[in-house]
């Protein structure tokens, strides 16, 4: 893994001019944040040494370098999911590469199913913690101390200061946000009603199929993380029968302008 990461970093560094300090995973809800970037370089995943290729509708598959709010950023336009058939080391490989390109802060976004009855479809939830229920752990196997410690402290997966700042900015911008706990499952099926109820009963507010592995690996390399989730459906008897990927995309697209505005302001305050 170390050699592959260094090969990929060297490959990318030959194609870019500046050193990014902020990494963004443009998952559901942030896919068009590139429109707010001063784009300098776009590299398709298919051209990048050792990179997987995204296969999911709505995930375009580019690594984009540029500026937002005067800050140097690298953005993943499309992520990799465990349910696509990749193992966890492939899913999180780009996060390792980001770190050695100079990234210290990682911003991740996703769409999720809400289980908190106080939530509504289209809500923006700032992630304050997560519950990892993926069947494979991204740090399983021999640990390379050059990346991070064997036994990782996960008491603060999402940076408290960034979370507090985002809540303050949301108030200033008059953007309604929720704060909650994200429950990570492998997918690709949406959950059953019984599973939604279980997820709520164990203390989570929403459930999704990404983000958790990326954050674990980022924390392994001592990166600060900020996560946000768009509530794209509700896991209750009224909505569970109709939920599908198109409905998820519609809910995400409706929330995206507000989320983009919030993230742009947050980055400008770094």
N, C-alpha and C positions, 0 to 999 in steps of 0.2 A: 504493500500500500504506500509506504513512504516513497519508494522510487517512482511509482506511478504518479503520485501527487506532484513530486518535484519535476517530472517530465512535462506534465500538463501545465504547471506554473511557468516553466521556462518557455514552452510553446506559446502561451498566451502573452507573456511579457514582450515577446518579439513583435506583437501586433498592436500593443497599446502604448500610449505616451505617458500616462499618469498612473499614480498609485491610489487605488480606491481604499477608503477607510470605512465605508458603509456598504454592506451587502443587503440586497433585497430579494426575497423570493416572491415573485409576482404571481402568487396563486390566485384563486378566485377572489374577486373584489379589488384587485390591484393590477389586473392584466394590462390596462391601458395607461398606467402611470408613466410609461415611456413617452407618452405625448407631452408630459410635463418636464421631460429631461432635455438638457442640452446634450444630445447624443454625439459621441465622438467616434465610437467603434461598435459595430455589430458583428458578432461571430456566431454563425449557426452551430448548434450542438453537433451536428453531423460532421463539421469540419474540425472539431476539437479532439485532440489526441486523448484517448482513454475515456471520453465522455459517453454516457448512455444517450438515448434519444427519446424524448417524450412522445407518448402515443395517445394522449387523452384529448378529447374534443375541448377546444377552448384554451389549450396550452400550446403556444406557437413554437417554442424550442430555439431560443436565441440567448446568448450571453451578451448583454448590452452594457457598454461603458460610457460614462458621461458625468454630468453634474446636475444636482438638484439643490436649489438654494445655495449655490456656491460651493457645495460639498462634493467631493469626488465619490461616485458610487459605481457599483457593479450590480446589475439586476439580472436575475434569472427569469426570462420570459417563458414560464412553463417549468414545472418541477417533475420529479420522478416519484412514483408511488410503489409501495411494496406489492399492491394488488396487480400491477402491470407485469409482475414476474421477476422483477429485479430483487436481488438480495439487499440487505440493509446497508452493506458497504457501498453498493452501487447507488442506492437511493441518496446516501449522504456524501458521496464523493465530491460533488461540487462545493459543499460547505468546507471541506478540507482544503480544496483549491483556493477558495475565497480567502481563508485565513492566511495562506502563504503568499497571496497577492497583496496583503496588507490590511485586510478587513478586520476591524475590531468590534464592530456592532452589526448584528444581524437582525433584520426586520422580516418577519414571515406573516403571510396572510393565507386564509383558507375560507371555504364555505363549510358550514356545519349544520347539523340538525339540532334544533333547540329542544331541551327537555325541561327547562325551568318554566313553569306556567306563567311567570311574569314577563317572559320574552314574547316578541312578535316576529313574524317573518319580515326580514329587511333590517332588523336591529344589527348594530355594530357592537360586538362584544370584545373588549380588551381582555386578553388572556392573562390572568394573574397566577395560574398554576395549571398543571395537567396531571392526568392519570394515564400511565402507559400500560396499555393492554395489547400491544402488538405481540405476535407470537415469536418474533425474533428480535433480539436486542442489538442495536448497532455497535455496541462495544464488546460483543461476545467474541471470544477467541484470544489469541496472543495479543497482549497490549504492547504498543510501541511508545515508550516514555517520551519520545520526541514529539508526539502529539499531545500527550496528557497522562494523568495518573491512572493506575489500574482501577482504584476504587474512587469514583467521582462523587463529590458532595453535590446533591441536587436540591438543596434547601431553598435556593433562589433561582429557578430556571429562567424566570422572566424578570428583568432588572426592575427593581422597585422604583428607582428614580425616574426611569423612562415611563413607567406606568403612571406615576404621579403627574409627571409633566404632560402626558397625553390626556389625562383627565382634566387638567387645568385648561389645556388648549381647547378641548371639546366644549367646555363651558364658554370660553371666550368666543368661539366660532358658532355657538348655538347649535351644536351637533349632539344629538342624543346618543349616549353610549351606555352600554352595560359593562359590568365587570364580572368575570366568571371563570370557571374551571372547565378545561377542555379534556374530553375523554377520547383517547386515541385507539381506534380499532383498525384492523387490516382492510375491511371491505372486500370486494367492491359492492356487495349487497347493502341496501339501506337496512336499517335495523327493524326487527319486529317490534310490535307494540310492547311485548313483554320485556324485550331488551331495552327499549327506551325507558320503561319504568324502572328497570334495574339500575340503569345508568344514573337516573335522577336520585334513586334511593341511596346510592353509594356516595353521593355528594357532588356530582358533576352538573354542569349547566348546559352543556352541548356535547355533541359527539361528531367526530370526523375521522378521515382516513389518511391524514398527513401530519406535518408540522412537528410532532413529538420526536421522531428520529433525528430530524434536522437540528432541533434545539439541544438534544442530548449531545450530539457530536460537536455542536458549537460550544457548549459549556465544557466539554472535554478539553477544548483548546483555549479555554478561558476567554471566550467572547461574551459580550453583553447581548442579551436577546430581548426583542420586543415582538409580541405576537398579537394578532387581531383576527377575529373570525366574524364572517357575515352569516347571520342566522337565515338560512335559505329555506328551511321547512321546519315544521313543528312535529315532534313525535307524540302526537295525541290521536285519539280515535277519529277526530274530525278531518284531519289532513293526511293521515298515514296512507290511506288507500290511493290517493292521487299523486303522491310524490314521485317525480322522475327527474332525470338529468336536465331536461329542458326547463322545468319549473325552477330547479336550482339556479340555472344560469340566468333566468329572468329576474329572480330575486336579487341575485348578486349584481346584475347590471343596474338595477334600480338604486342600490346602495352605493355603488362605486364612486359617483362624484363626491359624495360626502367623505368617504374614506380616503380618496386621493387628496382631498383638501387637508384633511387632518394629518396625513403622513407627510405631505410637503411641509406643513408648518412645523411638525416635529423634527424633521431633518434640519430645517433652517435654524433650529435652536441648539443643535449639537455643538 
